Amino acid sequence: MRKGCRILFESYDLDDPNVVLSHSIIQNYSLSKPTNCLDFSLSHEDQIHLLQKTLDKILQEKTALLNQNVTQCPECSGKMIKLGHQTSTLHDVFTDHEISIQRLRCTECKYEPPCTVRAL
């Protein structure tokens, strides 16, 4: 029998943990008998890759919450409309990420809330 393992990412409802909002496979690995001390763990490259993919998913979930319920301009109370997405770079401790943040603009005064990592 051949063995494998998979690492999953799930976002769920905190009020009802049984309700899964999204589910994705981060990584699949085949398991084999270790032949030396370096075979017991993941390689440095695989560890960084796993961290990269996991943080990408977390950032994707978090950035979706930005500007999510903004419908009224904080400056003039006008209507806010969607204006595409702004790609922004985030440099973390071991990994770099590109995230996409929803841009908004007021139809009345043209105010735009911050939509980049640095501006936030």
SULGIWO-V610270 format. One record per residue. N is the residue number from 0. RES is the residue in one small letter. SS is DSSP state (@ for helix, = for strand, . for the rest). NEAR is the number of other ideal C-beta (glycine too) atoms within 12 Angstrom. D_FIRST is the distance of its C-alpha to the first C-alpha in whole Angstrom. Layout:
N:RES:SS:NEAR:D_FIRST  N:RES:SS:NEAR:D_FIRST
//
This chain:
0:m:.:4:0  1:r:.:9:4  2:k:=:11:7  3:g:=:13:10  4:c:=:16:13  5:r:=:16:17  6:i:=:21:20  7:l:=:18:22  8:f:=:24:26  9:e:=:20:28  10:s:=:20:32  11:y:=:16:33  12:d:.:12:37  13:l:.:9:38  14:d:.:8:40  15:d:.:9:37  16:p:.:11:34  17:n:.:10:32  18:v:.:13:33  19:v:=:14:31  20:l:=:18:33  21:s:=:17:31  22:h:=:15:27  23:s:=:21:25  24:i:=:18:22  25:i:=:23:23  26:q:=:24:20  27:n:=:16:17  28:y:=:20:15  29:s:=:11:12  30:l:=:15:11  31:s:.:12:11  32:k:.:10:12  33:p:.:11:16  34:t:.:8:18  35:n:.:8:22  36:c:@:7:23  37:l:@:11:23  38:d:@:13:19  39:f:.:12:19  40:s:.:14:21  41:l:.:19:22  42:s:.:13:24  43:h:@:12:28  44:e:@:12:27  45:d:@:19:24  46:q:@:18:26  47:i:@:19:29  48:h:@:20:27  49:l:@:27:26  50:l:@:24:29  51:q:@:24:31  52:k:@:24:29  53:t:@:26:29  54:l:@:27:33  55:d:@:26:33  56:k:@:27:32  57:i:@:25:34  58:l:@:27:37  59:q:@:23:37  60:e:@:22:37  61:k:@:20:40  62:t:@:29:42  63:a:.:20:42  64:l:.:18:44  65:l:.:27:46  66:n:.:27:49  67:q:.:16:48  68:n:.:11:50  69:v:.:27:53  70:t:.:17:56  71:q:=:19:59  72:c:.:21:61  73:p:.:18:61  74:e:.:18:64  75:c:.:14:66  76:s:.:14:64  77:g:.:19:64  78:k:=:18:61  79:m:=:29:58  80:i:=:21:56  81:k:=:21:53  82:l:=:20:53  83:g:=:15:50  84:h:=:19:47  85:q:=:27:48  86:t:=:17:45  87:s:=:24:45  88:t:=:17:44  89:l:=:25:42  90:h:=:14:42  91:d:.:19:40  92:v:.:11:39  93:f:.:16:36  94:t:.:21:36  95:d:=:18:38  96:h:=:26:38  97:e:=:22:40  98:i:=:31:41  99:s:=:24:43  100:i:=:34:45  101:q:=:28:47  102:r:=:26:51  103:l:=:31:54  104:r:=:24:58  105:c:=:24:61  106:t:.:20:63  107:e:.:16:66  108:c:.:16:66  109:k:.:17:63  110:y:.:24:61  111:e:.:26:58  112:p:.:27:56  113:p:.:19:54  114:c:.:28:51  115:t:.:22:49  116:v:.:23:48  117:r:.:13:51  118:a:.:13:53  119:l:.:17:51
//
